[in-house]
Amino acid sequence: MANRRPTPPKACSARFAFQILRVFDDLCKSRNFKGRKLRYKLIMLVAGLGLFVIGGELRPADQGTSLPSRIDPKAQELLTKTTQALGGESFLKFKSLYTRGRAFVFSEGETAGMLPFESTAQFPDKRRFSYGKFPAVVLINDGDHGWEIDRFGIIRQPPVQIRRWTLANRYTLENLLREVLREPGILVQFGGVDFVDAAPAFVLDLVDARQVRVRIYLHQSSFLPLRIAYQVQDPDTHEWQKYEDSYGDYQKFQGIQTPMHVGHFLDDERITEIYRTEAVYDKPIPPGFFEPGNPKGVS
């Protein structure tokens, strides 16, 4: 396990950072947090909610050079059992997921704050995410396009923010198991057994079409994913940063096992924890929901 301290990210949209910091203004005054450290933690809260990840841009696979997929028999057997455990065809075929709940950010091992959130994701690459209390800040992403809506109006997300969200979104449980594993050039091998939070787990080692190494931990009895870990090289520092998403408290909604507790770690340090209180699959989505012209959306 790496023990090095994560490298603080460069500044994102100034107004976007201001909105987050405004939510915790009283906290900053009441507790002795260093400004730069707290700012970093709050930005990572957004990463934990799937908004963006502080890490390098993934390079697309070279055109015309992809290799055939290779999945060893033991790994394929476990992936099949995992798909069935998550809901089988219901898991494979759902198109959108609405969730709401609360997210907690941590600093120096202590809880630094909490934000309520609502999220609608239309897979594989659309999302509308609101966080904070009235007036909430809304982030919209549609592929390579992104907008931010707050009380000041609408602005475009900067390219670096869109790239980082694209990276985080690619390795969500849903996209990894339903999209990435279907790409040509994938390599999946059985990696043995391990323990995740004292639970015995099977390990799958994966190298995707973009040559990113991913490790998936599956509960030995339920076959549900416990953790997904991957490494990305920071383009500025050239240091390798390790990201881990933990999944727990699975509950069945519309025939699909859904993790209601999701934790996010950077270089073995807990950054955020998300507690979902509601999940709805394939909830009707109104026209224009993933466009900035619909500032309020529909809950």
N, C-alpha and C positions, 0 to 999 in steps of 0.2 A: 504494500500500500504506500502510495506517495504521501509525503508529509509536507511538501513545499506549499507555501502560501500562494493562493491564486493571484494571478496578475490582474490588477484593476483594469477594467475596460476603458476604452476611450469614450469621450462624451458622445451621447446620442442626441436626438432632437432636444434643443434647450427647453422648449415649452413642454415637451413630453416629460423630461426629467423634473421640471418644476411641478407638474401636476402630481407626480408621485411624492415628491418631497413635501408638498403642501399638506398631503394627507397626514404625514407624520411630524408636522411642525412642532406640535406640543410635546411629542415624544422626544424630539431632538433637544428641546429646551430643558426637559425634566431629567434626562439621563446623560451621562458623560460619555457619549459616543463621539469618536473622531469624525469630523464632517466627511472626509473622503471615504472612510471605511463604511459609514452608514449609507452614503450615496451609492457605493458599490453594492451593498446588500440589497438596497431597495430596487436597484436596476435588476439584480438577479431574481428578485421576486417576480418581476415581469417575465423573466426567462422561465421560471418555474411554472407559470401559468400558460406557457406555450406561446408567449408573445415574441420573444427572440432569445437566442443563445449567444453568449459571448464566446465566440470561437471563429475559426477560419471558414472561409467560403469553400464549399465543396466543388471540386472541378468535375464537370460532366464527363462521362466516359467518352473516349475518343470514338468518333464515328467510324463504323466499319471494322472495329477491332475487338468487338465483344466476343467472349468465349461462351461456349455452351454452359448452362448451369450444371453444377455438380453437388448433389446432396447424398450423403452416404445413407445406407439403409436404416441404421439406428436413428439417425437424426430425422429422417423422413417419418419414421414410426412415431417419434415423439411429437413432431409438428402436427401430424394427423390427430393424435390424441388431444393436443392442445386446442386445435381448431374445434373439435367436438366438444371439449369441456367448456369453451367459450360460447358455444351456442350453435355450432355446425353451420348450416346454410343461413340461419338468421344472422350470425356474426359476419359471414362472408358477404351478405347481400345488402346490409343496411347502408343507407346513403348519407344520413346526417345524424348528429347527436347534439342534443341540448342539455346543458348542465348548469347548475348554479350551486353556490355554497360560499365557503370562506377559505381564504388563503392566509397562511402565517409566514412571516419572514423572520429569519434568525440572524443574530449578530453576536459573535463571541460566545456561542453556545446558548444564548438566551433569546427568548421571544422578543422581537423588536417591534412588532406591530401586526395588525390584522386588516384585511380588506375583503369586503363582500364582492362577489363577481357573478356574472352571467355570461355564458359562452354558447354560441351556436357554431358548429363546425359542419360543413358540407364537404365530404371527402372526395378527392384527396387534398384539395388545395384552396378551400375557401373557409373563412371564419369571420365571425363578428363577435367581438369580446368587449364587454363593459366592466369597469371596475371602479370602486369607490362609491361614496354616497352622493346624493344630489348636490350639484349636477355631476353625473357620472362621466367618465372619460370613455370614449368608444374607439376601438381600433378595428379596422376592416382590412382584410386581405383577400385578394382574388388573384391567385397565381403570382405573377410578377408585379402586381399593382397593389398599393396599400395607401390607406388614408387614416388620419387621426381626427376625431371630432371632440371638441370640448366647448366650454362656454365662450371661447374666443372665436370659434368658427371651425373651418375645415382646412387642413393642410395635407399635403402628400407626405407619406413616410419617406425618409431618406433611403437611398438604395442600400446602404449598409444594414439598416434595420430590417428591410425586406429580405435581404439575403440571410440574415440571422434567424428570422422567423422561419424561412424555408428550411433551414437546417434543422431547427427544433421540430418542425412539423414532420419532416421525413422519418424521424426515428420515434414517433409516437407508437404506442402499442398497436393501434389500428392500422396505420400506414405501413409499419414494418412487416406485420404478419399478412397483410392483405395486398400490399403493392410491391414493396421492395423484394420480397421473396419470389415474386413472379418475374423479376427482371432477368434478362439473359446475362450470363457471366457470373452468377451468384455461386458462392462456394459455402456449403454448410457441413460441418463435421460434429460428431459427438465429442464433447470435451470432458466427459467424466462426471463426477459428482462433487458437490460442495455444500456449504450451509449458507443460508441467507436469513439473518435474524433468527438463528437457532433452528430454522426449518430446513430439512434435507432437500436438496435440489439437484435435478439433472442440469447439465451445462451444455449449451450449444454454441460453438464458435462459428462465426459467420464473417465472410469477406464479401461485401456487396460489389455491385458493378462499378462503383467509384473508388474501390480499393480502401474503403473504410472498414476497420475491424470492429465487429459488434459481438457482444457476448450476451446470450439470453439464458436466464435462470428460470427453470420450471419446477414447480412443487412436485415432489416425487409421488404423492398420492392423488392430488387433484389435477395435476398437469397444467394448472393455471400459471401464467407468468408472474414471477415474484420480483424480477429486476431485469432491466435492460441497460447495458453499459456500452459506451463507445468512446473512442478517442479522436480528437481533431487537433491538428497543429495550428497554433495561432500564427496568422500571416505576418504579424509585426514582430513578435518576440521569438518566433520559431520554436516555442516550447509546446510540448504535447499536453493538452488539457483533457482530463478524464471526466466524462459526464455519466451519471447514473440516475435512472428513474426507478423508484420502487413502487410496487403496486400491492394493495391489500384491501381488506374489508370488501371482498367481492359480494355483490348482491345481484339478483336476477331481475332484469327489467325487460319485458317483452321477449322473454326467452333467451336473453343475452346476459352472460355474466359480466358485470361492470365493476371496475375498481372504484370504490368510493373514497379511498384514501390513497393519495399519490404523493410521494416524496421526491425531492430533487436534490442532488448532490453534485458539487464541483470539487474535484481533487480530494475526495473523501470527506469533505466538509458539508454538513447539512445546510442548505440554503433556504428552501421553502418546503412547506407541507400544505397540501390541498385537501380539504374535506368537502366532498360533494354531499348535498342534501337532497338533490333531485336529479334524475336522468330520464330523458325521453328520446327514443329513437324515431327517426323519420317524422318528426313534428312538422306540420305544414309550414313552408317558408314562403312569405309573400314575395312578389316580383320586386326586384331592386333592393333586396335585403342586404346584398353584399356590394352595394354601390353607395357612394357618399351622399347622394341625393335623398337618402332615406335616413335622416339624422336620428330618429327615435327608434325605428324598427318596431318589432312586435315581440313581446315577451313570450 
